[in-house]
């Protein structure tokens, strides 16, 4: 819905990659591990990991001697939600398993100054018995100059195929995996750029230059701009969301869907600035604002995604 120009994932990264989890890549449930000796295959452990359904395991592929990186609570919850929309964590995992996964994905990642692997995360029996979800977190090089001041991004690279298939029995779409074979041409992944303060900005949320209030042409633009400034790479622009909110809610004849959008994004803004009690109060006001006949995605955002975001952020 946003009209701000965004960059596609493929336009940021140097090249595609195929991983067969053989002798190829560099080197807590929750279960944790650490990298082995340099003369060992760093992927040998994958076949020997025994996990129960939904159990989370992770292993750092380099030491943390150079320090670690953790996202802040808002970024952890927001990035988790972005992946949940495709990978269905909240439908397939218990609340505790979701929290285990949240921490495995976004806390104490070993820092590195070059391209290479950071951590491997596994979720037991995620696709079927004996077929685990694998998420390789690696640091990838960005094309020089694409993202000012940044040479690297974190990639969350999974063994889930980037499209779903219809189950013959249930007639519902389901995830399919590629086992230990992974390719950027076939498998689902998300790319995010780390910034100071634990800000981890998804590639599709980068704006490269700050947006301005003057660029909005109508109320819909203003509502979407709130989402943009909350999630982009410019923390100094976050407060613009509150300015826009005040401008919109004062309008007596504001479209009902735009009013809901403004309130929803104000909830996000309160989450961003860590005012969780206020965010919870705002969330309680959203249900009556859902227009009759609203698109199911709107209902999903209010009834499922927003409460999930708040719960994750509280527990982080």
ChimeraX commands (.cxc) that place a marker at each C-alpha (Angstrom):
marker #1 position 0.00,0.00,0.00 radius 0.5
marker #1 position 2.89,2.36,0.61 radius 0.5
marker #1 position 3.81,4.78,-2.14 radius 0.5
marker #1 position 7.30,5.43,-0.81 radius 0.5
marker #1 position 9.86,3.91,-3.16 radius 0.5
marker #1 position 11.31,0.71,-1.70 radius 0.5
marker #1 position 14.18,-1.52,-2.76 radius 0.5
marker #1 position 13.61,-5.16,-3.59 radius 0.5
marker #1 position 15.75,-7.74,-1.82 radius 0.5
marker #1 position 17.49,-8.80,-4.98 radius 0.5
marker #1 position 18.62,-5.28,-5.76 radius 0.5
marker #1 position 20.71,-5.08,-2.59 radius 0.5
marker #1 position 22.70,-8.32,-2.52 radius 0.5
marker #1 position 25.68,-9.25,-4.62 radius 0.5
marker #1 position 24.56,-12.62,-5.95 radius 0.5
marker #1 position 22.50,-15.76,-5.42 radius 0.5
marker #1 position 23.75,-18.62,-3.29 radius 0.5
marker #1 position 23.29,-22.36,-3.16 radius 0.5
marker #1 position 24.03,-24.23,0.06 radius 0.5
marker #1 position 24.10,-27.98,0.28 radius 0.5
marker #1 position 25.27,-28.04,3.91 radius 0.5
marker #1 position 28.43,-29.81,2.95 radius 0.5
marker #1 position 32.00,-28.60,3.57 radius 0.5
marker #1 position 31.32,-25.12,2.30 radius 0.5
marker #1 position 30.35,-22.58,4.97 radius 0.5
marker #1 position 32.21,-21.08,7.96 radius 0.5
marker #1 position 31.10,-21.87,11.64 radius 0.5
marker #1 position 21.13,-21.92,22.63 radius 0.5
marker #1 position 16.21,-25.41,23.18 radius 0.5
marker #1 position 16.03,-24.35,23.88 radius 0.5
marker #1 position 19.25,-26.25,23.05 radius 0.5
marker #1 position 22.46,-24.58,22.06 radius 0.5
marker #1 position 25.84,-25.46,20.63 radius 0.5
marker #1 position 29.10,-23.84,19.59 radius 0.5
marker #1 position 31.35,-24.07,16.56 radius 0.5
marker #1 position 33.65,-27.05,16.37 radius 0.5
marker #1 position 37.31,-27.36,15.41 radius 0.5
marker #1 position 38.34,-25.85,12.08 radius 0.5
marker #1 position 39.21,-29.24,10.53 radius 0.5
marker #1 position 35.66,-30.51,11.02 radius 0.5
marker #1 position 32.70,-30.12,8.72 radius 0.5
marker #1 position 30.70,-27.40,10.55 radius 0.5
marker #1 position 27.44,-28.95,9.34 radius 0.5
marker #1 position 28.00,-32.47,10.64 radius 0.5
marker #1 position 25.88,-31.70,13.66 radius 0.5
marker #1 position 22.65,-31.18,11.67 radius 0.5
marker #1 position 21.93,-34.85,11.08 radius 0.5
marker #1 position 22.62,-35.73,14.70 radius 0.5
marker #1 position 20.36,-33.11,16.28 radius 0.5
marker #1 position 17.35,-34.81,17.88 radius 0.5
marker #1 position 14.41,-32.46,18.36 radius 0.5
marker #1 position 10.84,-32.81,19.50 radius 0.5
marker #1 position 8.10,-31.13,17.51 radius 0.5
marker #1 position 8.47,-27.36,17.84 radius 0.5
marker #1 position 11.64,-27.56,19.92 radius 0.5
marker #1 position 14.13,-24.80,19.08 radius 0.5
marker #1 position 17.86,-25.41,18.70 radius 0.5
marker #1 position 20.58,-23.01,17.65 radius 0.5
marker #1 position 24.30,-23.12,17.07 radius 0.5
marker #1 position 26.65,-20.18,16.58 radius 0.5
marker #1 position 28.89,-20.66,13.57 radius 0.5
marker #1 position 31.61,-18.29,14.80 radius 0.5
marker #1 position 32.80,-17.32,18.26 radius 0.5
marker #1 position 31.46,-14.24,20.01 radius 0.5
marker #1 position 34.95,-12.93,20.79 radius 0.5
marker #1 position 34.30,-9.83,18.65 radius 0.5
marker #1 position 31.08,-9.07,20.53 radius 0.5
marker #1 position 27.41,-9.74,19.89 radius 0.5
marker #1 position 24.43,-8.00,18.32 radius 0.5
marker #1 position 20.87,-8.06,19.65 radius 0.5
marker #1 position 17.88,-6.25,18.26 radius 0.5
marker #1 position 15.69,-4.12,20.48 radius 0.5
marker #1 position 12.32,-5.53,21.53 radius 0.5
marker #1 position 10.29,-3.75,18.85 radius 0.5
marker #1 position 12.56,-4.94,16.05 radius 0.5
marker #1 position 12.58,-8.50,17.34 radius 0.5
marker #1 position 8.77,-8.61,17.46 radius 0.5
marker #1 position 8.32,-6.79,14.13 radius 0.5
marker #1 position 10.82,-8.98,12.25 radius 0.5
marker #1 position 9.35,-12.12,13.82 radius 0.5
marker #1 position 5.89,-11.04,12.67 radius 0.5
marker #1 position 7.17,-10.41,9.14 radius 0.5
marker #1 position 8.46,-13.99,8.94 radius 0.5
marker #1 position 5.40,-15.36,10.75 radius 0.5
marker #1 position 3.19,-14.08,7.94 radius 0.5
marker #1 position 4.78,-16.68,5.65 radius 0.5
marker #1 position 6.26,-19.32,7.94 radius 0.5
marker #1 position 3.25,-19.50,10.28 radius 0.5
marker #1 position 5.14,-19.63,13.59 radius 0.5
marker #1 position 2.15,-18.47,15.61 radius 0.5
marker #1 position -0.03,-21.25,14.15 radius 0.5
marker #1 position 2.48,-24.07,14.58 radius 0.5
marker #1 position 4.33,-23.29,17.80 radius 0.5
marker #1 position 3.29,-22.88,21.42 radius 0.5
marker #1 position 3.76,-19.47,23.01 radius 0.5
marker #1 position 6.89,-20.67,24.81 radius 0.5
marker #1 position 8.32,-22.14,21.60 radius 0.5
marker #1 position 7.64,-18.83,19.84 radius 0.5
marker #1 position 9.62,-17.01,22.54 radius 0.5
marker #1 position 12.45,-19.54,22.29 radius 0.5
marker #1 position 12.58,-18.92,18.55 radius 0.5
marker #1 position 12.37,-15.15,18.99 radius 0.5
marker #1 position 15.47,-15.17,21.18 radius 0.5
marker #1 position 17.33,-17.60,18.93 radius 0.5
marker #1 position 16.76,-15.34,15.93 radius 0.5
marker #1 position 17.47,-11.93,17.42 radius 0.5
marker #1 position 19.59,-12.03,20.58 radius 0.5
marker #1 position 23.34,-12.25,21.11 radius 0.5
marker #1 position 24.22,-12.94,17.48 radius 0.5
marker #1 position 28.01,-13.21,17.14 radius 0.5
marker #1 position 29.34,-10.08,15.45 radius 0.5
marker #1 position 31.53,-10.32,12.37 radius 0.5
marker #1 position 33.17,-7.77,10.06 radius 0.5
marker #1 position 32.96,-9.81,6.87 radius 0.5
marker #1 position 30.55,-11.98,4.90 radius 0.5
marker #1 position 29.74,-15.41,6.28 radius 0.5
marker #1 position 27.60,-17.48,8.59 radius 0.5
marker #1 position 26.50,-16.27,11.99 radius 0.5
marker #1 position 24.09,-18.83,13.45 radius 0.5
marker #1 position 21.97,-21.82,12.45 radius 0.5
marker #1 position 18.54,-22.15,14.04 radius 0.5
marker #1 position 16.44,-25.30,13.79 radius 0.5
marker #1 position 12.81,-26.01,14.77 radius 0.5
marker #1 position 11.95,-29.65,15.24 radius 0.5
marker #1 position 9.54,-31.59,12.98 radius 0.5
marker #1 position 8.25,-28.34,11.54 radius 0.5
marker #1 position 7.24,-29.66,8.14 radius 0.5
marker #1 position 6.62,-33.28,9.15 radius 0.5
marker #1 position 8.15,-35.91,11.39 radius 0.5
marker #1 position 11.94,-35.78,11.05 radius 0.5
marker #1 position 11.86,-32.71,8.78 radius 0.5
marker #1 position 13.09,-29.66,10.67 radius 0.5
marker #1 position 12.85,-26.01,9.74 radius 0.5
marker #1 position 16.37,-24.66,9.21 radius 0.5
marker #1 position 17.11,-20.93,9.37 radius 0.5
marker #1 position 20.64,-19.95,8.46 radius 0.5
marker #1 position 21.46,-16.46,9.69 radius 0.5
marker #1 position 24.35,-15.13,7.65 radius 0.5
marker #1 position 25.92,-11.78,6.90 radius 0.5
marker #1 position 25.86,-10.84,3.22 radius 0.5
marker #1 position 27.57,-8.07,1.29 radius 0.5
marker #1 position 25.50,-5.20,-0.08 radius 0.5
marker #1 position 26.18,-3.57,-3.43 radius 0.5
marker #1 position 28.34,-0.56,-2.64 radius 0.5
marker #1 position 26.35,2.63,-2.31 radius 0.5
marker #1 position 22.89,1.01,-2.28 radius 0.5
marker #1 position 22.43,1.59,1.45 radius 0.5
marker #1 position 24.43,4.64,2.63 radius 0.5
marker #1 position 27.01,3.77,5.27 radius 0.5
marker #1 position 26.25,0.05,5.19 radius 0.5
marker #1 position 28.29,-2.75,3.63 radius 0.5
marker #1 position 26.48,-5.75,5.09 radius 0.5
marker #1 position 23.03,-7.05,5.90 radius 0.5
marker #1 position 21.74,-10.01,7.90 radius 0.5
marker #1 position 19.92,-12.65,5.91 radius 0.5
marker #1 position 17.44,-15.08,7.47 radius 0.5
marker #1 position 17.71,-17.87,4.92 radius 0.5
marker #1 position 15.35,-20.84,5.33 radius 0.5
marker #1 position 14.88,-24.29,3.85 radius 0.5
marker #1 position 11.20,-23.52,3.20 radius 0.5
marker #1 position 10.33,-23.18,-0.48 radius 0.5
marker #1 position 9.22,-19.65,-1.39 radius 0.5
marker #1 position 5.77,-20.81,-2.47 radius 0.5
marker #1 position 3.17,-23.01,-0.80 radius 0.5
marker #1 position 1.37,-26.06,-2.20 radius 0.5
marker #1 position -2.21,-27.21,-1.73 radius 0.5
marker #1 position -2.51,-30.26,0.46 radius 0.5
marker #1 position -4.50,-32.97,-1.35 radius 0.5
marker #1 position -6.34,-34.04,1.80 radius 0.5
marker #1 position -7.04,-30.78,3.62 radius 0.5
marker #1 position -7.19,-28.59,0.48 radius 0.5
marker #1 position -5.27,-25.96,2.43 radius 0.5
marker #1 position -1.97,-24.39,1.47 radius 0.5
marker #1 position 1.03,-25.71,3.35 radius 0.5
marker #1 position 4.77,-25.12,3.59 radius 0.5
marker #1 position 7.22,-27.36,1.76 radius 0.5
marker #1 position 10.91,-27.77,2.56 radius 0.5
marker #1 position 14.04,-28.62,0.58 radius 0.5
marker #1 position 15.76,-30.51,3.38 radius 0.5
marker #1 position 19.39,-29.46,3.62 radius 0.5
marker #1 position 19.53,-28.05,0.08 radius 0.5
marker #1 position 18.98,-24.30,-0.04 radius 0.5
marker #1 position 19.06,-21.76,-2.87 radius 0.5
marker #1 position 18.13,-18.09,-2.95 radius 0.5
marker #1 position 16.27,-18.81,-6.19 radius 0.5
marker #1 position 14.00,-21.38,-4.52 radius 0.5
marker #1 position 13.93,-20.83,-0.76 radius 0.5
marker #1 position 12.23,-18.18,1.37 radius 0.5
marker #1 position 14.48,-15.60,3.02 radius 0.5
marker #1 position 14.33,-12.13,4.53 radius 0.5
marker #1 position 17.06,-9.52,4.39 radius 0.5
marker #1 position 17.48,-6.85,7.07 radius 0.5
marker #1 position 20.07,-4.15,7.71 radius 0.5
marker #1 position 21.32,-3.69,11.31 radius 0.5
marker #1 position 21.67,-0.20,12.76 radius 0.5
marker #1 position 22.72,1.24,16.11 radius 0.5
marker #1 position 20.37,0.85,19.03 radius 0.5
marker #1 position 19.28,-2.63,17.98 radius 0.5
marker #1 position 17.34,-1.34,14.97 radius 0.5
marker #1 position 17.07,-4.09,12.33 radius 0.5
marker #1 position 15.36,-2.71,9.23 radius 0.5
marker #1 position 13.83,-5.09,6.71 radius 0.5
marker #1 position 14.94,-4.37,3.16 radius 0.5
marker #1 position 11.43,-3.51,2.02 radius 0.5
marker #1 position 11.21,-0.90,4.81 radius 0.5
marker #1 position 14.36,1.00,3.82 radius 0.5
marker #1 position 13.63,4.45,2.42 radius 0.5
marker #1 position 17.31,5.53,1.86 radius 0.5
marker #1 position 16.30,9.17,2.44 radius 0.5
marker #1 position 13.84,10.36,5.10 radius 0.5
marker #1 position 10.26,10.85,3.97 radius 0.5
marker #1 position 8.66,14.25,4.43 radius 0.5
marker #1 position 5.13,15.25,5.36 radius 0.5
marker #1 position 4.88,17.34,2.21 radius 0.5
marker #1 position 5.16,14.25,0.00 radius 0.5
marker #1 position 1.76,12.91,1.16 radius 0.5
marker #1 position -1.01,13.62,-1.35 radius 0.5
marker #1 position -4.02,12.49,0.68 radius 0.5
marker #1 position -5.15,10.93,3.95 radius 0.5
marker #1 position -4.30,7.44,2.73 radius 0.5
marker #1 position -0.73,8.56,2.06 radius 0.5
marker #1 position -0.55,10.05,5.54 radius 0.5
marker #1 position -1.77,6.85,7.17 radius 0.5
marker #1 position 0.75,4.77,5.29 radius 0.5
marker #1 position 3.50,7.28,6.02 radius 0.5
marker #1 position 3.04,6.58,9.73 radius 0.5
marker #1 position 3.97,2.94,9.11 radius 0.5
marker #1 position 6.92,4.01,6.95 radius 0.5
marker #1 position 8.56,6.33,9.49 radius 0.5
marker #1 position 8.06,3.85,12.32 radius 0.5
marker #1 position 9.81,1.04,10.46 radius 0.5
marker #1 position 12.48,2.83,8.39 radius 0.5
marker #1 position 16.15,3.39,9.23 radius 0.5
marker #1 position 15.78,6.96,10.54 radius 0.5
marker #1 position 14.97,7.04,14.29 radius 0.5
marker #1 position 14.93,10.84,14.25 radius 0.5
marker #1 position 11.85,10.61,12.02 radius 0.5
marker #1 position 9.82,8.36,14.36 radius 0.5
marker #1 position 8.05,11.29,16.00 radius 0.5
marker #1 position 6.50,12.26,12.68 radius 0.5
marker #1 position 4.06,9.37,13.22 radius 0.5
marker #1 position 2.52,11.17,16.21 radius 0.5
marker #1 position 2.26,14.42,14.24 radius 0.5
marker #1 position 0.41,12.63,11.44 radius 0.5
marker #1 position -1.84,10.82,13.89 radius 0.5
marker #1 position -2.94,14.07,15.50 radius 0.5
marker #1 position -3.58,15.57,12.07 radius 0.5
marker #1 position -5.74,12.65,10.92 radius 0.5
marker #1 position -7.88,11.96,13.99 radius 0.5
marker #1 position -8.99,15.59,14.19 radius 0.5
marker #1 position -10.83,15.21,10.88 radius 0.5
marker #1 position -14.56,14.70,11.45 radius 0.5
marker #1 position -15.27,13.04,8.10 radius 0.5
marker #1 position -12.21,10.82,7.98 radius 0.5
marker #1 position -12.79,7.57,6.08 radius 0.5
marker #1 position -13.43,4.72,8.53 radius 0.5
marker #1 position -10.64,2.54,7.13 radius 0.5
marker #1 position -8.15,5.43,7.27 radius 0.5
marker #1 position -9.19,6.08,10.88 radius 0.5
marker #1 position -8.48,2.46,11.72 radius 0.5
marker #1 position -5.16,2.68,9.86 radius 0.5
marker #1 position -4.20,5.76,11.86 radius 0.5
marker #1 position -5.08,4.10,15.18 radius 0.5
marker #1 position -3.30,0.89,14.20 radius 0.5
marker #1 position -0.15,2.76,13.27 radius 0.5
marker #1 position -0.35,4.85,16.42 radius 0.5
marker #1 position -0.37,1.55,18.30 radius 0.5
marker #1 position 2.82,0.66,16.39 radius 0.5
marker #1 position 4.34,4.01,17.28 radius 0.5
marker #1 position 3.63,3.47,20.97 radius 0.5
marker #1 position 5.27,0.07,20.66 radius 0.5
marker #1 position 8.27,1.65,18.94 radius 0.5
marker #1 position 8.81,4.12,21.79 radius 0.5
marker #1 position 8.24,1.35,24.35 radius 0.5
marker #1 position 5.02,2.70,25.84 radius 0.5
marker #1 position 3.47,-0.72,26.15 radius 0.5
marker #1 position 0.68,0.13,28.61 radius 0.5
marker #1 position -0.50,2.91,26.32 radius 0.5
marker #1 position -0.21,0.59,23.32 radius 0.5
marker #1 position -2.37,-1.97,25.07 radius 0.5
marker #1 position -5.04,0.68,25.68 radius 0.5
marker #1 position -4.94,1.70,22.01 radius 0.5
marker #1 position -5.23,-1.94,20.97 radius 0.5
marker #1 position -8.40,-2.29,23.06 radius 0.5
marker #1 position -10.00,0.48,20.99 radius 0.5
marker #1 position -9.32,-1.07,17.58 radius 0.5
marker #1 position -11.98,-3.79,17.36 radius 0.5
marker #1 position -14.99,-1.41,17.17 radius 0.5
marker #1 position -13.22,0.54,14.41 radius 0.5
marker #1 position -13.14,-2.39,11.96 radius 0.5
marker #1 position -15.48,-1.35,9.11 radius 0.5
marker #1 position -18.30,-3.71,8.22 radius 0.5
marker #1 position -17.22,-5.93,5.33 radius 0.5
marker #1 position -13.54,-5.15,5.87 radius 0.5
marker #1 position -10.99,-7.24,4.03 radius 0.5
marker #1 position -9.95,-10.35,6.02 radius 0.5
marker #1 position -6.37,-9.02,6.12 radius 0.5
marker #1 position -7.61,-6.00,8.07 radius 0.5
marker #1 position -9.39,-8.23,10.59 radius 0.5
marker #1 position -6.29,-10.42,10.84 radius 0.5
marker #1 position -4.11,-7.39,11.55 radius 0.5
marker #1 position -6.33,-6.21,14.41 radius 0.5
marker #1 position -7.30,-9.51,16.01 radius 0.5
marker #1 position -4.17,-11.60,15.49 radius 0.5
marker #1 position -1.09,-9.67,14.41 radius 0.5
marker #1 position -1.34,-6.68,16.76 radius 0.5
marker #1 position -1.89,-8.81,19.90 radius 0.5
marker #1 position 0.96,-11.10,18.83 radius 0.5
marker #1 position 3.29,-8.12,18.41 radius 0.5
marker #1 position 2.41,-6.82,21.87 radius 0.5
marker #1 position 2.83,-10.22,23.50 radius 0.5
marker #1 position 6.21,-10.83,21.91 radius 0.5
marker #1 position 7.52,-7.41,22.80 radius 0.5
marker #1 position 6.40,-7.75,26.42 radius 0.5
marker #1 position 8.17,-11.10,26.74 radius 0.5
marker #1 position 11.42,-10.15,24.95 radius 0.5
marker link #1:1,2 radius 0.2
marker link #1:2,3 radius 0.2
marker link #1:3,4 radius 0.2
marker link #1:4,5 radius 0.2
marker link #1:5,6 radius 0.2
marker link #1:6,7 radius 0.2
marker link #1:7,8 radius 0.2
marker link #1:8,9 radius 0.2
marker link #1:9,10 radius 0.2
marker link #1:10,11 radius 0.2
marker link #1:11,12 radius 0.2
marker link #1:12,13 radius 0.2
marker link #1:13,14 radius 0.2
marker link #1:14,15 radius 0.2
marker link #1:15,16 radius 0.2
marker link #1:16,17 radius 0.2
marker link #1:17,18 radius 0.2
marker link #1:18,19 radius 0.2
marker link #1:19,20 radius 0.2
marker link #1:20,21 radius 0.2
marker link #1:21,22 radius 0.2
marker link #1:22,23 radius 0.2
marker link #1:23,24 radius 0.2
marker link #1:24,25 radius 0.2
marker link #1:25,26 radius 0.2
marker link #1:26,27 radius 0.2
marker link #1:29,30 radius 0.2
marker link #1:30,31 radius 0.2
marker link #1:31,32 radius 0.2
marker link #1:32,33 radius 0.2
marker link #1:33,34 radius 0.2
marker link #1:34,35 radius 0.2
marker link #1:35,36 radius 0.2
marker link #1:36,37 radius 0.2
marker link #1:37,38 radius 0.2
marker link #1:38,39 radius 0.2
marker link #1:39,40 radius 0.2
marker link #1:40,41 radius 0.2
marker link #1:41,42 radius 0.2
marker link #1:42,43 radius 0.2
marker link #1:43,44 radius 0.2
marker link #1:44,45 radius 0.2
marker link #1:45,46 radius 0.2
marker link #1:46,47 radius 0.2
marker link #1:47,48 radius 0.2
marker link #1:48,49 radius 0.2
marker link #1:49,50 radius 0.2
marker link #1:50,51 radius 0.2
marker link #1:51,52 radius 0.2
marker link #1:52,53 radius 0.2
marker link #1:53,54 radius 0.2
marker link #1:54,55 radius 0.2
marker link #1:55,56 radius 0.2
marker link #1:56,57 radius 0.2
marker link #1:57,58 radius 0.2
marker link #1:58,59 radius 0.2
marker link #1:59,60 radius 0.2
marker link #1:60,61 radius 0.2
marker link #1:61,62 radius 0.2
marker link #1:62,63 radius 0.2
marker link #1:63,64 radius 0.2
marker link #1:64,65 radius 0.2
marker link #1:65,66 radius 0.2
marker link #1:66,67 radius 0.2
marker link #1:67,68 radius 0.2
marker link #1:68,69 radius 0.2
marker link #1:69,70 radius 0.2
marker link #1:70,71 radius 0.2
marker link #1:71,72 radius 0.2
marker link #1:72,73 radius 0.2
marker link #1:73,74 radius 0.2
marker link #1:74,75 radius 0.2
marker link #1:75,76 radius 0.2
marker link #1:76,77 radius 0.2
marker link #1:77,78 radius 0.2
marker link #1:78,79 radius 0.2
marker link #1:79,80 radius 0.2
marker link #1:80,81 radius 0.2
marker link #1:81,82 radius 0.2
marker link #1:82,83 radius 0.2
marker link #1:83,84 radius 0.2
marker link #1:84,85 radius 0.2
marker link #1:85,86 radius 0.2
marker link #1:86,87 radius 0.2
marker link #1:87,88 radius 0.2
marker link #1:88,89 radius 0.2
marker link #1:89,90 radius 0.2
marker link #1:90,91 radius 0.2
marker link #1:91,92 radius 0.2
marker link #1:92,93 radius 0.2
marker link #1:93,94 radius 0.2
marker link #1:94,95 radius 0.2
marker link #1:95,96 radius 0.2
marker link #1:96,97 radius 0.2
marker link #1:97,98 radius 0.2
marker link #1:98,99 radius 0.2
marker link #1:99,100 radius 0.2
marker link #1:100,101 radius 0.2
marker link #1:101,102 radius 0.2
marker link #1:102,103 radius 0.2
marker link #1:103,104 radius 0.2
marker link #1:104,105 radius 0.2
marker link #1:105,106 radius 0.2
marker link #1:106,107 radius 0.2
marker link #1:107,108 radius 0.2
marker link #1:108,109 radius 0.2
marker link #1:109,110 radius 0.2
marker link #1:110,111 radius 0.2
marker link #1:111,112 radius 0.2
marker link #1:112,113 radius 0.2
marker link #1:113,114 radius 0.2
marker link #1:114,115 radius 0.2
marker link #1:115,116 radius 0.2
marker link #1:116,117 radius 0.2
marker link #1:117,118 radius 0.2
marker link #1:118,119 radius 0.2
marker link #1:119,120 radius 0.2
marker link #1:120,121 radius 0.2
marker link #1:121,122 radius 0.2
marker link #1:122,123 radius 0.2
marker link #1:123,124 radius 0.2
marker link #1:124,125 radius 0.2
marker link #1:125,126 radius 0.2
marker link #1:126,127 radius 0.2
marker link #1:127,128 radius 0.2
marker link #1:128,129 radius 0.2
marker link #1:129,130 radius 0.2
marker link #1:130,131 radius 0.2
marker link #1:131,132 radius 0.2
marker link #1:132,133 radius 0.2
marker link #1:133,134 radius 0.2
marker link #1:134,135 radius 0.2
marker link #1:135,136 radius 0.2
marker link #1:136,137 radius 0.2
marker link #1:137,138 radius 0.2
marker link #1:138,139 radius 0.2
marker link #1:139,140 radius 0.2
marker link #1:140,141 radius 0.2
marker link #1:141,142 radius 0.2
marker link #1:142,143 radius 0.2
marker link #1:143,144 radius 0.2
marker link #1:144,145 radius 0.2
marker link #1:145,146 radius 0.2
marker link #1:146,147 radius 0.2
marker link #1:147,148 radius 0.2
marker link #1:148,149 radius 0.2
marker link #1:149,150 radius 0.2
marker link #1:150,151 radius 0.2
marker link #1:151,152 radius 0.2
marker link #1:152,153 radius 0.2
marker link #1:153,154 radius 0.2
marker link #1:154,155 radius 0.2
marker link #1:155,156 radius 0.2
marker link #1:156,157 radius 0.2
marker link #1:157,158 radius 0.2
marker link #1:158,159 radius 0.2
marker link #1:159,160 radius 0.2
marker link #1:160,161 radius 0.2
marker link #1:161,162 radius 0.2
marker link #1:162,163 radius 0.2
marker link #1:163,164 radius 0.2
marker link #1:164,165 radius 0.2
marker link #1:165,166 radius 0.2
marker link #1:166,167 radius 0.2
marker link #1:167,168 radius 0.2
marker link #1:168,169 radius 0.2
marker link #1:169,170 radius 0.2
marker link #1:170,171 radius 0.2
marker link #1:171,172 radius 0.2
marker link #1:172,173 radius 0.2
marker link #1:173,174 radius 0.2
marker link #1:174,175 radius 0.2
marker link #1:175,176 radius 0.2
marker link #1:176,177 radius 0.2
marker link #1:177,178 radius 0.2
marker link #1:178,179 radius 0.2
marker link #1:179,180 radius 0.2
marker link #1:180,181 radius 0.2
marker link #1:181,182 radius 0.2
marker link #1:182,183 radius 0.2
marker link #1:183,184 radius 0.2
marker link #1:184,185 radius 0.2
marker link #1:185,186 radius 0.2
marker link #1:186,187 radius 0.2
marker link #1:187,188 radius 0.2
marker link #1:188,189 radius 0.2
marker link #1:189,190 radius 0.2
marker link #1:190,191 radius 0.2
marker link #1:191,192 radius 0.2
marker link #1:192,193 radius 0.2
marker link #1:193,194 radius 0.2
marker link #1:194,195 radius 0.2
marker link #1:195,196 radius 0.2
marker link #1:196,197 radius 0.2
marker link #1:197,198 radius 0.2
marker link #1:198,199 radius 0.2
marker link #1:199,200 radius 0.2
marker link #1:200,201 radius 0.2
marker link #1:201,202 radius 0.2
marker link #1:202,203 radius 0.2
marker link #1:203,204 radius 0.2
marker link #1:204,205 radius 0.2
marker link #1:205,206 radius 0.2
marker link #1:206,207 radius 0.2
marker link #1:207,208 radius 0.2
marker link #1:208,209 radius 0.2
marker link #1:209,210 radius 0.2
marker link #1:210,211 radius 0.2
marker link #1:211,212 radius 0.2
marker link #1:212,213 radius 0.2
marker link #1:213,214 radius 0.2
marker link #1:214,215 radius 0.2
marker link #1:215,216 radius 0.2
marker link #1:216,217 radius 0.2
marker link #1:217,218 radius 0.2
marker link #1:218,219 radius 0.2
marker link #1:219,220 radius 0.2
marker link #1:220,221 radius 0.2
marker link #1:221,222 radius 0.2
marker link #1:222,223 radius 0.2
marker link #1:223,224 radius 0.2
marker link #1:224,225 radius 0.2
marker link #1:225,226 radius 0.2
marker link #1:226,227 radius 0.2
marker link #1:227,228 radius 0.2
marker link #1:228,229 radius 0.2
marker link #1:229,230 radius 0.2
marker link #1:230,231 radius 0.2
marker link #1:231,232 radius 0.2
marker link #1:232,233 radius 0.2
marker link #1:233,234 radius 0.2
marker link #1:234,235 radius 0.2
marker link #1:235,236 radius 0.2
marker link #1:236,237 radius 0.2
marker link #1:237,238 radius 0.2
marker link #1:238,239 radius 0.2
marker link #1:239,240 radius 0.2
marker link #1:240,241 radius 0.2
marker link #1:241,242 radius 0.2
marker link #1:242,243 radius 0.2
marker link #1:243,244 radius 0.2
marker link #1:244,245 radius 0.2
marker link #1:245,246 radius 0.2
marker link #1:246,247 radius 0.2
marker link #1:247,248 radius 0.2
marker link #1:248,249 radius 0.2
marker link #1:249,250 radius 0.2
marker link #1:250,251 radius 0.2
marker link #1:251,252 radius 0.2
marker link #1:252,253 radius 0.2
marker link #1:253,254 radius 0.2
marker link #1:254,255 radius 0.2
marker link #1:255,256 radius 0.2
marker link #1:256,257 radius 0.2
marker link #1:257,258 radius 0.2
marker link #1:258,259 radius 0.2
marker link #1:259,260 radius 0.2
marker link #1:260,261 radius 0.2
marker link #1:261,262 radius 0.2
marker link #1:262,263 radius 0.2
marker link #1:263,264 radius 0.2
marker link #1:264,265 radius 0.2
marker link #1:265,266 radius 0.2
marker link #1:266,267 radius 0.2
marker link #1:267,268 radius 0.2
marker link #1:268,269 radius 0.2
marker link #1:269,270 radius 0.2
marker link #1:270,271 radius 0.2
marker link #1:271,272 radius 0.2
marker link #1:272,273 radius 0.2
marker link #1:273,274 radius 0.2
marker link #1:274,275 radius 0.2
marker link #1:275,276 radius 0.2
marker link #1:276,277 radius 0.2
marker link #1:277,278 radius 0.2
marker link #1:278,279 radius 0.2
marker link #1:279,280 radius 0.2
marker link #1:280,281 radius 0.2
marker link #1:281,282 radius 0.2
marker link #1:282,283 radius 0.2
marker link #1:283,284 radius 0.2
marker link #1:284,285 radius 0.2
marker link #1:285,286 radius 0.2
marker link #1:286,287 radius 0.2
marker link #1:287,288 radius 0.2
marker link #1:288,289 radius 0.2
marker link #1:289,290 radius 0.2
marker link #1:290,291 radius 0.2
marker link #1:291,292 radius 0.2
marker link #1:292,293 radius 0.2
marker link #1:293,294 radius 0.2
marker link #1:294,295 radius 0.2
marker link #1:295,296 radius 0.2
marker link #1:296,297 radius 0.2
marker link #1:297,298 radius 0.2
marker link #1:298,299 radius 0.2
marker link #1:299,300 radius 0.2
marker link #1:300,301 radius 0.2
marker link #1:301,302 radius 0.2
marker link #1:302,303 radius 0.2
marker link #1:303,304 radius 0.2
marker link #1:304,305 radius 0.2
marker link #1:305,306 radius 0.2
marker link #1:306,307 radius 0.2
marker link #1:307,308 radius 0.2
marker link #1:308,309 radius 0.2
marker link #1:309,310 radius 0.2
marker link #1:310,311 radius 0.2
marker link #1:311,312 radius 0.2
marker link #1:312,313 radius 0.2
marker link #1:313,314 radius 0.2
marker link #1:314,315 radius 0.2
marker link #1:315,316 radius 0.2
view
